[in-house]
Amino acid sequence: MRQQKYDETDRDYLTRWSDMRNTSEGVVEAQAISWFAQGCRHGSMLWQRLQREMPVSLAEMIKIADSYALGDPTQ
């Protein structure tokens, strides 16, 4: 699992995580979702959202992360 770097935008983290996910074999969807959520910068709005209600599908998780990336003030 990779952590979101302190100065890494949500968009950059999502892109880096997606690249890792696409090159990994044998990772089940639920585990990939959990790894993404655990890797988000602690305390960020995206992290808080994922802690309140974990997405049930990878598509849902990516949609949520993408929506938060669009509003990331560090972009």
ABEGO torsion letter per residue (X at the ends): XBBBBAABBAAAAAAAAAAAAAABBGBBAAAAAAAAAAABBBGBAAAAAAAABBBABAAAAAAAAAAAAAABAAX
